[in-house]
């Protein structure tokens, strides 16, 4: 019997783990290499399965804030 991968699994397969950068209470950060783009990124893995709805909202807000900050730095640095 063949198991199907979720969209998240497929997207994570696009990256090669280079090293773990840090671990905090909210999650773990990794330096990864996108396999086709050959660009390095920082990936933060946040386990949400056992979290409360409030914790999930907080994690989501952190992701949105980080994405906004990334866009800001791209514009400033470039």
C-alpha positions, 0 to 999 in steps of 0.5 A, spaced: 500 500 500 502 506 497 502 512 502 501 519 499 505 525 501 502 531 504 503 538 500 508 540 506 512 533 505 513 535 498 515 542 499 520 540 505 523 535 500 525 541 496 530 543 501 537 539 503 538 540 511 545 543 512 545 544 519 541 546 525 542 553 527 538 553 534 532 550 538 528 554 542 521 553 546 517 555 540 521 551 535 528 549 531 531 553 526 535 550 520 540 552 515 537 549 508 539 549 501 533 549 496 535 543 491 533 547 485 534 554 486 541 552 490 539 558 495 540 558 502 534 559 507 533 559 514 527 554 516 524 554 522 520 548 524 514 549 529 511 543 532 503 544 532 500 538 533 499 538 541 499 546 541 493 550 544 489 554 539 492 560 542 499 557 541 497 556 534 495 563 533 501 566 536 506 561 532 502 563 526 503 571 528 510 569 528 511 566 521 507 573 518 512 577 522 518 574 520 515 574 513 514 581 513 521 582 516 524 578 511 521 582 505 523 589 509 531 586 509 531 584 502 529 591 500 534 594 504 539 590 503 538 589 495 
